[in-house]
């Protein structure tokens, strides 16, 4: 967990986006690409839920929604593989930023780790801490 530090969701989502982009080199057909995308985002959601210390349902819900979107594309809507990968990669980054503030990294809950007291920014500090 120490490797991921305070950003487990962002790291996992970045890897998921990279895997979706790399899957384009396998020249899957449209349906296969959608299934690959669905598998990647579903696995990423489970890994994120396992890595975060609190609010585990949030990454699972976000991953489930994205997996369903990928499956809908795979089984109903004709979207080229390159467009699917682009959409899923962008959505992965947006989800990472959205979840980043909503979950707690395990590093934040380690015993003995205390946040340093930072004075508020006021006119007397000149806007600098």
N, C-alpha and C positions, 0 to 999 in steps of 0.2 A: 504494500500500500504506500510505502514511503516514496516509491518511484513516481507515483502519480501525484503525490503531495496534496495540495488543496484543489486541484482541478481534475478529479477523476472523470467527471462527465465530459468535460471538454476534450480530454485526451482520448477517451473511448469514441466519442463522436467524430473526432478528427480521423482516427483509424478507420472507422466505418465509412466515412466519406472517401477516404483513400481506396479502400477495398471496392467500393462501388465504382469508382473511376477506373481502377485496374481491371475490373471485370469486363470493361469494354474491349480489352485486347483479346478476349476469348471469342468474340464475334457470335455471341448468343443470339438466337432469334428473339423477337419481341416478348413472347410469352416466357421464355427461359430467363431473359434478363429481369423481368418483373419478379419471377420467383427467387432469383438470386438476390435482388434488392430486398425482397420481403424477408428472406433468411438472414441477411446481414443486419438489417435494422432490428429484427426480433432478438438475435443473439446480443447485439449491442445493448438493447434495453435490459436484458437479463443481467449482463455483466455490470451495467451501471447500477442497477438496483442492488446487486451484491456488494458493490464497492462503496456506495454512499452509506453514511451512518444514520441518517434520518430521512424521512419523506421518501421511502423506497417505492411507493406506489406511483409517484410522479414520473420517473423515467420509464416504468413499465407501461403506464398509460400512453405516454408520448410514443414509445416504440410500437405499441399495439396499433395506434392510429396510423402511423406511417406504414406498418406492415399491411394493414387493411388497404390503404391507398395503393400500395404496390401490387397487392393481389387483385384489386379492382382493375388496375391497368392491365395486368397479365391475363385476366379472364374476360375482359369486356371492352376496354377502350384501346384503340389502336394508336399507340404512342411509340415512335422509334426508340431503339435502345439507347442511343446517344442522348436523346432528350430525357428519357427516364433517369439515366445516370446523373445528368446535370441537375434535374429537379431533386433527386434524392440527396445529392451531395450538398446542395444549397440548403435544403431543409435540415440536413444533419447539423450544419454549422449554426443555423438559426435556433434549432432545438437546444444545442449545446449552450448558446448564450442565454436562452430562456430558462433552462434548467439550472444553470450555474448559480443563479441567485436563489433558487427554490429548494436546493438540497444542501445537506451538510456533509462536508468531507470528513473522513475519519481523523485526519490530522488535527482538525479543530477540536476534537473531543478527547485528545490524549491527556492522561493525567499529568499534572505538573506544568502543562502549557497554559500560560496566562497571557492574555492580550495586554499590551502595554497601554497605559492611560495616555491618551492623546488629547491635549486641550482643544476646545472648539476653535474654529477659525473666526476671529473677530477683528474689529478695526485695530485693536491694540496690538495684535500680532501681525498686522499688515497683510493678512491673507496667507501667511506662511506659518507652518507648524514647526 
